[in-house]
């Protein structure tokens, strides 16, 4: 099995937003495509109905978001 590689900011189109759910789930919202969960290093579609006001927040930076992915590998 191929080990996932960490994403770089240029992998995402302008306007993408990076969020963290419940401290350890890295999520990204890609305009026109929806939400994706990057936990484990492989993006999977994410059902945004699971997002509540108090269970996720914007990542402090892209680097902080990628660090959460790295921790999940």
N, CA, C and O atoms as a Tripos MOL2 file, in Angstrom:
@<TRIPOS>MOLECULE
protein
  292   291    73     0     0
PROTEIN
NO_CHARGES

@<TRIPOS>ATOM
      1 N           0.8460   -1.1900    0.0000 N.3       1 UNK1
      2 CA          0.0000    0.0000    0.0000 C.3       1 UNK1
      3 C           0.8850    1.2450    0.0000 C.2       1 UNK1
      4 O           1.8280    1.3460    0.7850 O.2       1 UNK1
      5 N           0.5760    2.1800   -0.8780 N.am      2 UNK2
      6 CA          1.3420    3.4150   -0.9860 C.3       2 UNK2
      7 C           1.0350    4.3300    0.1910 C.2       2 UNK2
      8 O          -0.1230    4.5550    0.5430 O.2       2 UNK2
      9 N           2.1040    4.8540    0.7920 N.am      3 UNK3
     10 CA          1.9220    5.7780    1.9140 C.3       3 UNK3
     11 C           1.4270    7.1270    1.3800 C.2       3 UNK3
     12 O           1.9870    7.6590    0.4200 O.2       3 UNK3
     13 N           0.3870    7.6760    1.9970 N.am      4 UNK4
     14 CA         -0.1240    8.9760    1.5440 C.3       4 UNK4
     15 C           0.9370   10.0660    1.6970 C.2       4 UNK4
     16 O           1.7520   10.0280    2.6190 O.2       4 UNK4
     17 N           0.9180   11.0270    0.7920 N.am      5 UNK5
     18 CA          1.8070   12.1750    0.9040 C.3       5 UNK5
     19 C           1.0050   13.3590    1.4300 C.2       5 UNK5
     20 O          -0.2010   13.4600    1.2060 O.2       5 UNK5
     21 N           1.6830   14.2340    2.1170 N.am      6 UNK6
     22 CA          1.0070   15.4070    2.6750 C.3       6 UNK6
     23 C           0.6880   16.4030    1.5670 C.2       6 UNK6
     24 O           1.5010   16.6120    0.6660 O.2       6 UNK6
     25 N          -0.4700   17.0060    1.6270 N.am      7 UNK7
     26 CA         -0.8330   17.9900    0.6040 C.3       7 UNK7
     27 C          -0.0380   19.2820    0.7830 C.2       7 UNK7
     28 O           0.4690   19.5780    1.8650 O.2       7 UNK7
     29 N           0.0550   20.0320   -0.2950 N.am      8 UNK8
     30 CA          0.6300   21.3800   -0.2610 C.3       8 UNK8
     31 C          -0.4750   22.3540   -0.6450 C.2       8 UNK8
     32 O          -1.4640   21.9680   -1.2690 O.2       8 UNK8
     33 N          -0.3060   23.5940   -0.2780 N.am      9 UNK9
     34 CA         -1.3830   24.5630   -0.4760 C.3       9 UNK9
     35 C          -1.7850   24.6930   -1.9460 C.2       9 UNK9
     36 O          -2.9540   24.9350   -2.2460 O.2       9 UNK9
     37 N          -0.8410   24.5380   -2.8500 N.am     10 UNK10
     38 CA         -1.1580   24.6500   -4.2770 C.3      10 UNK10
     39 C          -2.0290   23.5080   -4.7850 C.2      10 UNK10
     40 O          -2.5180   23.5700   -5.9130 O.2      10 UNK10
     41 N          -2.2350   22.4650   -3.9790 N.am     11 UNK11
     42 CA         -3.1260   21.3640   -4.3590 C.3      11 UNK11
     43 C          -4.5970   21.7860   -4.3260 C.2      11 UNK11
     44 O          -5.4570   21.0740   -4.8440 O.2      11 UNK11
     45 N          -4.8850   22.9300   -3.7240 N.am     12 UNK12
     46 CA         -6.2630   23.3660   -3.5060 C.3      12 UNK12
     47 C          -6.5500   24.6430   -4.2840 C.2      12 UNK12
     48 O          -5.6930   25.5220   -4.3660 O.2      12 UNK12
     49 N          -7.7420   24.7550   -4.8520 N.am     13 UNK13
     50 CA         -8.0730   25.9670   -5.6100 C.3      13 UNK13
     51 C          -8.2540   27.1730   -4.6810 C.2      13 UNK13
     52 O          -8.5100   27.0150   -3.4870 O.2      13 UNK13
     53 N          -8.1180   28.3730   -5.2430 N.am     14 UNK14
     54 CA         -8.3780   29.5720   -4.4470 C.3      14 UNK14
     55 C          -9.7740   29.5120   -3.8390 C.2      14 UNK14
     56 O         -10.7180   29.0220   -4.4600 O.2      14 UNK14
     57 N          -9.8860   30.0100   -2.6290 N.am     15 UNK15
     58 CA        -11.1730   30.0200   -1.9410 C.3      15 UNK15
     59 C         -11.4160   28.8110   -1.0660 C.2      15 UNK15
     60 O         -12.4110   28.7600   -0.3440 O.2      15 UNK15
     61 N         -10.5120   27.8250   -1.1190 N.am     16 UNK16
     62 CA        -10.6570   26.6530   -0.2440 C.3      16 UNK16
     63 C         -10.4770   27.0980    1.1970 C.2      16 UNK16
     64 O          -9.6550   27.9680    1.4870 O.2      16 UNK16
     65 N         -11.2470   26.5010    2.0990 N.am     17 UNK17
     66 CA        -11.1120   26.8320    3.5190 C.3      17 UNK17
     67 C         -10.7790   25.5700    4.2960 C.2      17 UNK17
     68 O         -11.3020   24.4900    4.0200 O.2      17 UNK17
     69 N          -9.8970   25.7320    5.2750 N.am     18 UNK18
     70 CA         -9.3650   24.6190    6.0420 C.3      18 UNK18
     71 C          -9.8860   24.6940    7.4660 C.2      18 UNK18
     72 O          -9.8170   25.7400    8.1100 O.2      18 UNK18
     73 N         -10.4050   23.5840    7.9470 N.am     19 UNK19
     74 CA        -11.0260   23.5500    9.2700 C.3      19 UNK19
     75 C         -10.5730   22.3120   10.0270 C.2      19 UNK19
     76 O         -10.0610   21.3540    9.4480 O.2      19 UNK19
     77 N         -10.7760   22.3620   11.3260 N.am     20 UNK20
     78 CA        -10.4620   21.2410   12.2070 C.3      20 UNK20
     79 C         -11.7250   20.9180   12.9880 C.2      20 UNK20
     80 O         -12.3490   21.7940   13.5870 O.2      20 UNK20
     81 N         -12.0860   19.6450   12.9700 N.am     21 UNK21
     82 CA        -13.2660   19.1950   13.7120 C.3      21 UNK21
     83 C         -12.8060   18.3930   14.9180 C.2      21 UNK21
     84 O         -12.0020   17.4680   14.8000 O.2      21 UNK21
     85 N         -13.3270   18.7640   16.0710 N.am     22 UNK22
     86 CA        -13.0780   18.0260   17.3130 C.3      22 UNK22
     87 C         -11.6000   17.7290   17.5430 C.2      22 UNK22
     88 O         -11.2440   16.6290   17.9660 O.2      22 UNK22
     89 N         -10.7510   18.6960   17.2710 N.am     23 UNK23
     90 CA         -9.3260   18.6890   17.5830 C.3      23 UNK23
     91 C          -8.4440   17.8200   16.6990 C.2      23 UNK23
     92 O          -7.2350   18.0460   16.6580 O.2      23 UNK23
     93 N          -8.9940   16.8300   15.9830 N.am     24 UNK24
     94 CA         -8.0910   15.9390   15.2460 C.3      24 UNK24
     95 C          -8.5780   15.5110   13.8640 C.2      24 UNK24
     96 O          -8.0020   14.6030   13.2650 O.2      24 UNK24
     97 N          -9.6170   16.1400   13.3540 N.am     25 UNK25
     98 CA        -10.1120   15.7780   12.0210 C.3      25 UNK25
     99 C          -9.8970   16.9680   11.0830 C.2      25 UNK25
    100 O         -10.5640   17.9930   11.2230 O.2      25 UNK25
    101 N          -8.9660   16.8380   10.1220 N.am     26 UNK26
    102 CA         -8.6990   17.9240    9.1800 C.3      26 UNK26
    103 C          -9.7160   17.9180    8.0350 C.2      26 UNK26
    104 O          -9.8160   16.9480    7.2840 O.2      26 UNK26
    105 N         -10.4540   18.9970    7.9180 N.am     27 UNK27
    106 CA        -11.4660   19.1290    6.8700 C.3      27 UNK27
    107 C         -11.0970   20.2790    5.9410 C.2      27 UNK27
    108 O         -10.4750   21.2570    6.3560 O.2      27 UNK27
    109 N         -11.4860   20.1470    4.6950 N.am     28 UNK28
    110 CA        -11.3180   21.2460    3.7450 C.3      28 UNK28
    111 C         -12.6240   21.4140    2.9840 C.2      28 UNK28
    112 O         -13.2670   20.4390    2.5950 O.2      28 UNK28
    113 N         -13.0010   22.6720    2.7810 N.am     29 UNK29
    114 CA        -14.1470   22.9690    1.9220 C.3      29 UNK29
    115 C         -13.5980   23.5290    0.6210 C.2      29 UNK29
    116 O         -12.9120   24.5510    0.6090 O.2      29 UNK29
    117 N         -13.9110   22.8390   -0.4800 N.am     30 UNK30
    118 CA        -13.4730   23.2650   -1.8020 C.3      30 UNK30
    119 C         -14.6960   23.8380   -2.5200 C.2      30 UNK30
    120 O         -15.6900   23.1390   -2.7180 O.2      30 UNK30
    121 N         -14.6170   25.1220   -2.9100 N.am     31 UNK31
    122 CA        -15.7650   25.7510   -3.5610 C.3      31 UNK31
    123 C         -16.2440   24.9290   -4.7690 C.2      31 UNK31
    124 O         -15.4510   24.5200   -5.6180 O.2      31 UNK31
    125 N         -17.5370   24.7050   -4.8180 N.am     32 UNK32
    126 CA        -18.1330   23.9740   -5.9220 C.3      32 UNK32
    127 C         -18.0350   22.4580   -5.8230 C.2      32 UNK32
    128 O         -18.6360   21.7420   -6.6230 O.2      32 UNK32
    129 N         -17.2780   21.9650   -4.8410 N.am     33 UNK33
    130 CA        -17.1120   20.5110   -4.6860 C.3      33 UNK33
    131 C         -17.5750   20.0060   -3.3300 C.2      33 UNK33
    132 O         -17.9710   18.8470   -3.2050 O.2      33 UNK33
    133 N         -17.5300   20.8620   -2.3100 N.am     34 UNK34
    134 CA        -17.9810   20.4620   -0.9870 C.3      34 UNK34
    135 C         -16.8540   20.2090   -0.0030 C.2      34 UNK34
    136 O         -15.7210   20.6500   -0.1940 O.2      34 UNK34
    137 N         -17.1980   19.4830    1.0570 N.am     35 UNK35
    138 CA        -16.2870   19.2070    2.1650 C.3      35 UNK35
    139 C         -15.5930   17.8630    1.9790 C.2      35 UNK35
    140 O         -16.1710   16.9110    1.4550 O.2      35 UNK35
    141 N         -14.3130   17.8090    2.4300 N.am     36 UNK36
    142 CA        -13.5290   16.5780    2.3810 C.3      36 UNK36
    143 C         -12.7810   16.3980    3.6920 C.2      36 UNK36
    144 O         -12.2900   17.3600    4.2830 O.2      36 UNK36
    145 N         -12.7030   15.1540    4.1340 N.am     37 UNK37
    146 CA        -11.9930   14.7640    5.3490 C.3      37 UNK37
    147 C         -10.6420   14.2010    4.9280 C.2      37 UNK37
    148 O         -10.5820   13.2630    4.1330 O.2      37 UNK37
    149 N          -9.5550   14.7660    5.4540 N.am     38 UNK38
    150 CA         -8.2060   14.3290    5.1120 C.3      38 UNK38
    151 C          -7.5750   13.4650    6.1990 C.2      38 UNK38
    152 O          -6.3780   13.1870    6.1240 O.2      38 UNK38
    153 N          -8.3230   13.0330    7.1970 N.am     39 UNK39
    154 CA         -7.7580   12.1860    8.2530 C.3      39 UNK39
    155 C          -7.1860   10.9250    7.6120 C.2      39 UNK39
    156 O          -7.8610   10.2700    6.8180 O.2      39 UNK39
    157 N          -5.9430   10.5840    7.9520 N.am     40 UNK40
    158 CA         -5.2840    9.4180    7.3700 C.3      40 UNK40
    159 C          -4.5440    9.7220    6.0860 C.2      40 UNK40
    160 O          -3.8960    8.8400    5.5230 O.2      40 UNK40
    161 N          -4.6280   10.9760    5.6040 N.am     41 UNK41
    162 CA         -3.8680   11.3880    4.4340 C.3      41 UNK41
    163 C          -4.5350   11.1590    3.0940 C.2      41 UNK41
    164 O          -3.9600   11.4890    2.0570 O.2      41 UNK41
    165 N          -5.7290   10.6040    3.0910 N.am     42 UNK42
    166 CA         -6.4630   10.3750    1.8460 C.3      42 UNK42
    167 C          -7.7940   11.1140    1.9200 C.2      42 UNK42
    168 O          -8.5990   10.8380    2.8100 O.2      42 UNK42
    169 N          -8.0430   12.0530    0.9990 N.am     43 UNK43
    170 CA         -9.2970   12.8100    1.0720 C.3      43 UNK43
    171 C         -10.5110   11.9490    0.7560 C.2      43 UNK43
    172 O         -10.5100   11.1470   -0.1780 O.2      43 UNK43
    173 N         -11.5420   12.1410    1.5620 N.am     44 UNK44
    174 CA        -12.8210   11.4560    1.3600 C.3      44 UNK44
    175 C         -13.9310   12.4890    1.5040 C.2      44 UNK44
    176 O         -13.8310   13.3870    2.3390 O.2      44 UNK44
    177 N         -14.9920   12.3720    0.6970 N.am     45 UNK45
    178 CA        -16.1160   13.3110    0.8550 C.3      45 UNK45
    179 C         -16.6230   13.2910    2.2990 C.2      45 UNK45
    180 O         -16.6500   12.2450    2.9470 O.2      45 UNK45
    181 N         -17.0200   14.4600    2.7840 N.am     46 UNK46
    182 CA        -17.4880   14.5920    4.1610 C.3      46 UNK46
    183 C         -18.8880   15.2020    4.1620 C.2      46 UNK46
    184 O         -19.1410   16.1930    3.4770 O.2      46 UNK46
    185 N         -19.7730   14.6180    4.9160 N.am     47 UNK47
    186 CA        -21.1540   15.0920    5.0370 C.3      47 UNK47
    187 C         -21.1950   16.2910    5.9840 C.2      47 UNK47
    188 O         -21.0430   16.1380    7.1960 O.2      47 UNK47
    189 N         -21.3990   17.4680    5.4310 N.am     48 UNK48
    190 CA        -21.3660   18.7020    6.2200 C.3      48 UNK48
    191 C         -22.4820   18.7980    7.2480 C.2      48 UNK48
    192 O         -22.4270   19.6640    8.1210 O.2      48 UNK48
    193 N         -23.4950   17.9370    7.1750 N.am     49 UNK49
    194 CA        -24.5460   17.9870    8.1970 C.3      49 UNK49
    195 C         -24.0050   17.5890    9.5660 C.2      49 UNK49
    196 O         -24.6520   17.8450   10.5810 O.2      49 UNK49
    197 N         -22.8400   16.9740    9.6070 N.am     50 UNK50
    198 CA        -22.2100   16.6170   10.8850 C.3      50 UNK50
    199 C         -21.5120   17.8120   11.5410 C.2      50 UNK50
    200 O         -21.1110   17.7310   12.7020 O.2      50 UNK50
    201 N         -21.3650   18.9140   10.8100 N.am     51 UNK51
    202 CA        -20.7120   20.0990   11.3660 C.3      51 UNK51
    203 C         -21.7110   20.9250   12.1640 C.2      51 UNK51
    204 O         -22.7970   21.2480   11.6830 O.2      51 UNK51
    205 N         -21.3280   21.2600   13.3790 N.am     52 UNK52
    206 CA        -22.1340   22.1010   14.2600 C.3      52 UNK52
    207 C         -21.2970   23.3240   14.6300 C.2      52 UNK52
    208 O         -20.0770   23.3150   14.4650 O.2      52 UNK52
    209 N         -21.9310   24.3480   15.1160 N.am     53 UNK53
    210 CA        -21.2360   25.5920   15.4480 C.3      53 UNK53
    211 C         -20.0730   25.3560   16.4050 C.2      53 UNK53
    212 O         -19.0280   25.9930   16.2750 O.2      53 UNK53
    213 N         -20.2430   24.4540   17.3580 N.am     54 UNK54
    214 CA        -19.2240   24.2880   18.4000 C.3      54 UNK54
    215 C         -18.3330   23.0570   18.2330 C.2      54 UNK54
    216 O         -17.5900   22.7310   19.1570 O.2      54 UNK54
    217 N         -18.3760   22.3590   17.0910 N.am     55 UNK55
    218 CA        -17.5280   21.1710   16.9760 C.3      55 UNK55
    219 C         -16.4400   21.2980   15.9120 C.2      55 UNK55
    220 O         -15.7220   20.3350   15.6440 O.2      55 UNK55
    221 N         -16.3140   22.4690   15.3090 N.am     56 UNK56
    222 CA        -15.2410   22.6880   14.3380 C.3      56 UNK56
    223 C         -14.9080   24.1790   14.2890 C.2      56 UNK56
    224 O         -15.6970   25.0210   14.7170 O.2      56 UNK56
    225 N         -13.7350   24.4830   13.7650 N.am     57 UNK57
    226 CA        -13.2750   25.8620   13.6740 C.3      57 UNK57
    227 C         -12.2620   25.9690   12.5550 C.2      57 UNK57
    228 O         -11.7080   24.9650   12.1060 O.2      57 UNK57
    229 N         -12.0220   27.1860   12.1090 N.am     58 UNK58
    230 CA        -11.0310   27.4260   11.0630 C.3      58 UNK58
    231 C          -9.6450   27.0810   11.5900 C.2      58 UNK58
    232 O          -9.3130   27.3790   12.7380 O.2      58 UNK58
    233 N          -8.8460   26.4540   10.7450 N.am     59 UNK59
    234 CA         -7.4630   26.1570   11.1260 C.3      59 UNK59
    235 C          -6.7120   27.4790   11.2840 C.2      59 UNK59
    236 O          -6.9750   28.4400   10.5600 O.2      59 UNK59
    237 N          -5.7710   27.5220   12.2390 N.am     60 UNK60
    238 CA         -4.9740   28.7320   12.4460 C.3      60 UNK60
    239 C          -4.1520   29.0720   11.2050 C.2      60 UNK60
    240 O          -3.9190   30.2440   10.9100 O.2      60 UNK60
    241 N          -3.7180   28.0470   10.4840 N.am     61 UNK61
    242 CA         -2.9250   28.2320    9.2680 C.3      61 UNK61
    243 C          -2.9800   26.9390    8.4600 C.2      61 UNK61
    244 O          -3.3870   25.8940    8.9660 O.2      61 UNK61
    245 N          -2.5700   27.0230    7.2130 N.am     62 UNK62
    246 CA         -2.5050   25.8110    6.3970 C.3      62 UNK62
    247 C          -1.5210   24.8230    7.0170 C.2      62 UNK62
    248 O          -1.7690   23.6180    7.0360 O.2      62 UNK62
    249 N          -0.4110   25.3390    7.5190 N.am     63 UNK63
    250 CA          0.6090   24.4780    8.1240 C.3      63 UNK63
    251 C           0.0640   23.7310    9.3380 C.2      63 UNK63
    252 O           0.3710   22.5540    9.5300 O.2      63 UNK63
    253 N          -0.7430   24.4030   10.1590 N.am     64 UNK64
    254 CA         -1.3480   23.7460   11.3280 C.3      64 UNK64
    255 C          -2.3100   22.6550   10.8770 C.2      64 UNK64
    256 O          -2.3950   21.5970   11.5010 O.2      64 UNK64
    257 N          -3.0310   22.9130    9.8000 N.am     65 UNK65
    258 CA         -3.9640   21.9220    9.2520 C.3      65 UNK65
    259 C          -3.2070   20.6920    8.7560 C.2      65 UNK65
    260 O          -3.6040   19.5610    9.0370 O.2      65 UNK65
    261 N          -2.1120   20.9110    8.0170 N.am     66 UNK66
    262 CA         -1.3050   19.7920    7.5040 C.3      66 UNK66
    263 C          -0.6810   19.0100    8.6560 C.2      66 UNK66
    264 O          -0.5470   17.7900    8.5630 O.2      66 UNK66
    265 N          -0.3010   19.6800    9.7320 N.am     67 UNK67
    266 CA          0.2790   18.9810   10.8900 C.3      67 UNK67
    267 C          -0.7230   17.9840   11.4720 C.2      67 UNK67
    268 O          -0.3240   16.9220   11.9480 O.2      67 UNK67
    269 N          -1.9910   18.3040   11.4400 N.am     68 UNK68
    270 CA         -3.0100   17.3670   11.9350 C.3      68 UNK68
    271 C          -3.0940   16.1520   11.0170 C.2      68 UNK68
    272 O          -3.2770   15.0290   11.4860 O.2      68 UNK68
    273 N          -2.9630   16.3730    9.7130 N.am     69 UNK69
    274 CA         -2.9270   15.2340    8.7870 C.3      69 UNK69
    275 C          -1.7150   14.3670    9.0960 C.2      69 UNK69
    276 O          -1.8310   13.1440    9.1810 O.2      69 UNK69
    277 N          -0.5550   14.9910    9.2640 N.am     70 UNK70
    278 CA          0.6720   14.2330    9.5570 C.3      70 UNK70
    279 C           0.5040   13.4000   10.8180 C.2      70 UNK70
    280 O           0.9560   12.2560   10.8650 O.2      70 UNK70
    281 N          -0.1300   13.9460   11.8260 N.am     71 UNK71
    282 CA         -0.3540   13.2050   13.0750 C.3      71 UNK71
    283 C          -1.2940   12.0240   12.8800 C.2      71 UNK71
    284 O          -1.2700   11.0800   13.6690 O.2      71 UNK71
    285 N          -2.1260   12.0630   11.8320 N.am     72 UNK72
    286 CA         -3.0920   10.9860   11.6090 C.3      72 UNK72
    287 C          -2.5180    9.8320   10.7810 C.2      72 UNK72
    288 O          -3.1730    8.8050   10.6030 O.2      72 UNK72
    289 N          -1.3110   10.0060   10.2850 N.am     73 UNK73
    290 CA         -0.7060    8.9520    9.4510 C.3      73 UNK73
    291 C          -0.0950    7.8590   10.2950 C.2      73 UNK73
    292 O           0.4540    6.8970    9.7570 O.2      73 UNK73
@<TRIPOS>BOND
     1     1     2 1
     2     2     3 1
     3     3     4 2
     4     3     5 am
     5     5     6 1
     6     6     7 1
     7     7     8 2
     8     7     9 am
     9     9    10 1
    10    10    11 1
    11    11    12 2
    12    11    13 am
    13    13    14 1
    14    14    15 1
    15    15    16 2
    16    15    17 am
    17    17    18 1
    18    18    19 1
    19    19    20 2
    20    19    21 am
    21    21    22 1
    22    22    23 1
    23    23    24 2
    24    23    25 am
    25    25    26 1
    26    26    27 1
    27    27    28 2
    28    27    29 am
    29    29    30 1
    30    30    31 1
    31    31    32 2
    32    31    33 am
    33    33    34 1
    34    34    35 1
    35    35    36 2
    36    35    37 am
    37    37    38 1
    38    38    39 1
    39    39    40 2
    40    39    41 am
    41    41    42 1
    42    42    43 1
    43    43    44 2
    44    43    45 am
    45    45    46 1
    46    46    47 1
    47    47    48 2
    48    47    49 am
    49    49    50 1
    50    50    51 1
    51    51    52 2
    52    51    53 am
    53    53    54 1
    54    54    55 1
    55    55    56 2
    56    55    57 am
    57    57    58 1
    58    58    59 1
    59    59    60 2
    60    59    61 am
    61    61    62 1
    62    62    63 1
    63    63    64 2
    64    63    65 am
    65    65    66 1
    66    66    67 1
    67    67    68 2
    68    67    69 am
    69    69    70 1
    70    70    71 1
    71    71    72 2
    72    71    73 am
    73    73    74 1
    74    74    75 1
    75    75    76 2
    76    75    77 am
    77    77    78 1
    78    78    79 1
    79    79    80 2
    80    79    81 am
    81    81    82 1
    82    82    83 1
    83    83    84 2
    84    83    85 am
    85    85    86 1
    86    86    87 1
    87    87    88 2
    88    87    89 am
    89    89    90 1
    90    90    91 1
    91    91    92 2
    92    91    93 am
    93    93    94 1
    94    94    95 1
    95    95    96 2
    96    95    97 am
    97    97    98 1
    98    98    99 1
    99    99   100 2
   100    99   101 am
   101   101   102 1
   102   102   103 1
   103   103   104 2
   104   103   105 am
   105   105   106 1
   106   106   107 1
   107   107   108 2
   108   107   109 am
   109   109   110 1
   110   110   111 1
   111   111   112 2
   112   111   113 am
   113   113   114 1
   114   114   115 1
   115   115   116 2
   116   115   117 am
   117   117   118 1
   118   118   119 1
   119   119   120 2
   120   119   121 am
   121   121   122 1
   122   122   123 1
   123   123   124 2
   124   123   125 am
   125   125   126 1
   126   126   127 1
   127   127   128 2
   128   127   129 am
   129   129   130 1
   130   130   131 1
   131   131   132 2
   132   131   133 am
   133   133   134 1
   134   134   135 1
   135   135   136 2
   136   135   137 am
   137   137   138 1
   138   138   139 1
   139   139   140 2
   140   139   141 am
   141   141   142 1
   142   142   143 1
   143   143   144 2
   144   143   145 am
   145   145   146 1
   146   146   147 1
   147   147   148 2
   148   147   149 am
   149   149   150 1
   150   150   151 1
   151   151   152 2
   152   151   153 am
   153   153   154 1
   154   154   155 1
   155   155   156 2
   156   155   157 am
   157   157   158 1
   158   158   159 1
   159   159   160 2
   160   159   161 am
   161   161   162 1
   162   162   163 1
   163   163   164 2
   164   163   165 am
   165   165   166 1
   166   166   167 1
   167   167   168 2
   168   167   169 am
   169   169   170 1
   170   170   171 1
   171   171   172 2
   172   171   173 am
   173   173   174 1
   174   174   175 1
   175   175   176 2
   176   175   177 am
   177   177   178 1
   178   178   179 1
   179   179   180 2
   180   179   181 am
   181   181   182 1
   182   182   183 1
   183   183   184 2
   184   183   185 am
   185   185   186 1
   186   186   187 1
   187   187   188 2
   188   187   189 am
   189   189   190 1
   190   190   191 1
   191   191   192 2
   192   191   193 am
   193   193   194 1
   194   194   195 1
   195   195   196 2
   196   195   197 am
   197   197   198 1
   198   198   199 1
   199   199   200 2
   200   199   201 am
   201   201   202 1
   202   202   203 1
   203   203   204 2
   204   203   205 am
   205   205   206 1
   206   206   207 1
   207   207   208 2
   208   207   209 am
   209   209   210 1
   210   210   211 1
   211   211   212 2
   212   211   213 am
   213   213   214 1
   214   214   215 1
   215   215   216 2
   216   215   217 am
   217   217   218 1
   218   218   219 1
   219   219   220 2
   220   219   221 am
   221   221   222 1
   222   222   223 1
   223   223   224 2
   224   223   225 am
   225   225   226 1
   226   226   227 1
   227   227   228 2
   228   227   229 am
   229   229   230 1
   230   230   231 1
   231   231   232 2
   232   231   233 am
   233   233   234 1
   234   234   235 1
   235   235   236 2
   236   235   237 am
   237   237   238 1
   238   238   239 1
   239   239   240 2
   240   239   241 am
   241   241   242 1
   242   242   243 1
   243   243   244 2
   244   243   245 am
   245   245   246 1
   246   246   247 1
   247   247   248 2
   248   247   249 am
   249   249   250 1
   250   250   251 1
   251   251   252 2
   252   251   253 am
   253   253   254 1
   254   254   255 1
   255   255   256 2
   256   255   257 am
   257   257   258 1
   258   258   259 1
   259   259   260 2
   260   259   261 am
   261   261   262 1
   262   262   263 1
   263   263   264 2
   264   263   265 am
   265   265   266 1
   266   266   267 1
   267   267   268 2
   268   267   269 am
   269   269   270 1
   270   270   271 1
   271   271   272 2
   272   271   273 am
   273   273   274 1
   274   274   275 1
   275   275   276 2
   276   275   277 am
   277   277   278 1
   278   278   279 1
   279   279   280 2
   280   279   281 am
   281   281   282 1
   282   282   283 1
   283   283   284 2
   284   283   285 am
   285   285   286 1
   286   286   287 1
   287   287   288 2
   288   287   289 am
   289   289   290 1
   290   290   291 1
   291   291   292 2
@<TRIPOS>SUBSTRUCTURE
     1 UNK1         2 RESIDUE 1 A UNK
     2 UNK2         6 RESIDUE 1 A UNK
     3 UNK3        10 RESIDUE 1 A UNK
     4 UNK4        14 RESIDUE 1 A UNK
     5 UNK5        18 RESIDUE 1 A UNK
     6 UNK6        22 RESIDUE 1 A UNK
     7 UNK7        26 RESIDUE 1 A UNK
     8 UNK8        30 RESIDUE 1 A UNK
     9 UNK9        34 RESIDUE 1 A UNK
    10 UNK10       38 RESIDUE 1 A UNK
    11 UNK11       42 RESIDUE 1 A UNK
    12 UNK12       46 RESIDUE 1 A UNK
    13 UNK13       50 RESIDUE 1 A UNK
    14 UNK14       54 RESIDUE 1 A UNK
    15 UNK15       58 RESIDUE 1 A UNK
    16 UNK16       62 RESIDUE 1 A UNK
    17 UNK17       66 RESIDUE 1 A UNK
    18 UNK18       70 RESIDUE 1 A UNK
    19 UNK19       74 RESIDUE 1 A UNK
    20 UNK20       78 RESIDUE 1 A UNK
    21 UNK21       82 RESIDUE 1 A UNK
    22 UNK22       86 RESIDUE 1 A UNK
    23 UNK23       90 RESIDUE 1 A UNK
    24 UNK24       94 RESIDUE 1 A UNK
    25 UNK25       98 RESIDUE 1 A UNK
    26 UNK26      102 RESIDUE 1 A UNK
    27 UNK27      106 RESIDUE 1 A UNK
    28 UNK28      110 RESIDUE 1 A UNK
    29 UNK29      114 RESIDUE 1 A UNK
    30 UNK30      118 RESIDUE 1 A UNK
    31 UNK31      122 RESIDUE 1 A UNK
    32 UNK32      126 RESIDUE 1 A UNK
    33 UNK33      130 RESIDUE 1 A UNK
    34 UNK34      134 RESIDUE 1 A UNK
    35 UNK35      138 RESIDUE 1 A UNK
    36 UNK36      142 RESIDUE 1 A UNK
    37 UNK37      146 RESIDUE 1 A UNK
    38 UNK38      150 RESIDUE 1 A UNK
    39 UNK39      154 RESIDUE 1 A UNK
    40 UNK40      158 RESIDUE 1 A UNK
    41 UNK41      162 RESIDUE 1 A UNK
    42 UNK42      166 RESIDUE 1 A UNK
    43 UNK43      170 RESIDUE 1 A UNK
    44 UNK44      174 RESIDUE 1 A UNK
    45 UNK45      178 RESIDUE 1 A UNK
    46 UNK46      182 RESIDUE 1 A UNK
    47 UNK47      186 RESIDUE 1 A UNK
    48 UNK48      190 RESIDUE 1 A UNK
    49 UNK49      194 RESIDUE 1 A UNK
    50 UNK50      198 RESIDUE 1 A UNK
    51 UNK51      202 RESIDUE 1 A UNK
    52 UNK52      206 RESIDUE 1 A UNK
    53 UNK53      210 RESIDUE 1 A UNK
    54 UNK54      214 RESIDUE 1 A UNK
    55 UNK55      218 RESIDUE 1 A UNK
    56 UNK56      222 RESIDUE 1 A UNK
    57 UNK57      226 RESIDUE 1 A UNK
    58 UNK58      230 RESIDUE 1 A UNK
    59 UNK59      234 RESIDUE 1 A UNK
    60 UNK60      238 RESIDUE 1 A UNK
    61 UNK61      242 RESIDUE 1 A UNK
    62 UNK62      246 RESIDUE 1 A UNK
    63 UNK63      250 RESIDUE 1 A UNK
    64 UNK64      254 RESIDUE 1 A UNK
    65 UNK65      258 RESIDUE 1 A UNK
    66 UNK66      262 RESIDUE 1 A UNK
    67 UNK67      266 RESIDUE 1 A UNK
    68 UNK68      270 RESIDUE 1 A UNK
    69 UNK69      274 RESIDUE 1 A UNK
    70 UNK70      278 RESIDUE 1 A UNK
    71 UNK71      282 RESIDUE 1 A UNK
    72 UNK72      286 RESIDUE 1 A UNK
    73 UNK73      290 RESIDUE 1 A UNK
